[in-house]
Amino acid sequence: MIQFNGTPQLETERLLLRKFTMDDVFDAFNHWLSDERVSDQRISPSSC
């Protein structure tokens, strides 16, 4: 079984991607998962 421990913080000289938090869930859904082009390609638990 895959165990998800969260997202890492990624940092380069020009970019900082902070760790994904529960505060980001609403925005992630509205801007990413609600897009049919993305959601059609995701892996659903029923297909595993």
N, C-alpha and C positions, 0 to 999 in steps of 0.2 A: 504494500500500500504506500502511496506517496504521502509524505508528511510535509505540509506547507508551513514554513516558519516565518512567513512575511516577506516583504520585499527589502532588498538591501538599499543602502544609500550609496549612490554612485556619484563620484566627484572627479572632474577633470580640471584642467587649468581654466577652462572657459564655461563649464557647466556644472551645476549641482542638482541632482535629482534626489529629493528627500524620500524617506521611507513612506510608503503608502499607509495611511491610517484610516480608522473608521470614519473620521470626519470627511474623508474623500469619497465615500461610497456613493452618495447622492449625485455628486458631480460626475463621477466615473460612469454611472448609469446613464445620466442625461446626455453626456457628450460622447460616449463610446459604445456602451452595450445596447443603447436604444437604436443605434444605427443598424439597419437590417443587413448591410454589407458586412458588418462585423459579427453580429449575433448569428447569422446563418453559418458562419465558419467555426463557431466555438464548439467545444466538446461538452455535451450534456452528460450528467451522471447516468442517465438511462442508457447511453450508448457505450459505457465502459464495461 
